[in-house]
Amino acid sequence: MAYKRIKWLILWTPTITIALWEYLRHALLLPYISMDLGNALAPVIVMTVTATLLIKLFRMLEATNESLQQAKAARAAYLEREQLARELHDGISQSLFLLSVKLDKLEQAKNNEAVLETAQQLRRTVRHVYEDVRQSIASLRSEPSKTDVQWMQAVREMAEELERGGLAVQLDWRLTDGRLTGKEKVELLAIVREAMLNVRKHANASQLSVLAEETDDAGFRCTVTDDGTGAEPAQLTAKGRYGIRMMRDRAKSMGWQLHVRQGEGSDGHAVGTVVEVTKEAER
């Protein structure tokens, strides 16, 4: 039985019991039971109902409340696991992927100069992974409201990493700091970083552009576009594509719209992929 229904039954049972007793007494039992006896029987009847029905209802209420608390605890644990998964995916997983790319580049190096340059890049990436681990631990230990957001720094660093890997990146960021709250900045930057990394992982592209612009009435639009091979809708929702799922979950939690579609070249043919995040003004 539902929690609210049980509470209403507990509240109304004594009143209904007295009302029903008074009706029966005046309508049917008045010739047989005197007023004094009827008044004396009223509290006995209420106590009898309380000792039977209400005690059972209270037990049901306690059991239901315990189930609700267990469900809340399970939900809280799930949210903590989701938060940890996002922290690992957004920081450590992305950095380790870039590290593997640099290792591949090191294996293909043909001279000492190239080896030294790639080794320096590897050192920077390892240091970045270390900082990501420390920041993730600090974020998990601190209250969400106290988490510092380095606005745009993560996107610029990702762009530099991708450019060192041979991908031409163009950033056109026209979104001002005051347009978004701290929480919105965190979620939007996580989506943008994931979209940029997906281009390096899957698109086989040579160019990548990131455009963020303000729209009317406190809204915004952010697009990540590449000139790669593109992806079929079925591939985007395939098992194991955690990045796409997390981007959708982040956008949904903020009330934004996220669309992933094929791009269009100057000749009208489909080329590349476009990831678009939009926030519509509240009305």
KAGI-V530945 format. One record per run of one state. SS is the DSSP state (A for helix, B for strand, O for the rest). FROM is the first residue (numbers start at 1). LEN is the number of residues. If there is no record, write none. Layout:
# KAGI-V530945
<<SS/FROM/LEN> <SS/FROM/LEN>>
This chain:
# KAGI-V530945
<<O/1/2> <A/3/27> <O/30/5> <A/35/73> <O/108/4> <A/112/30> <O/142/2> <A/144/3> <O/147/6> <A/153/12> <O/165/3> <B/168/6> <O/174/3> <A/177/3> <O/180/2> <A/182/22> <O/204/3> <B/207/9> <O/216/3> <B/219/8> <O/227/6> <A/233/4> <O/237/5> <A/242/13> <O/255/2> <B/257/8> <O/265/5> <B/270/10> <O/280/4>>
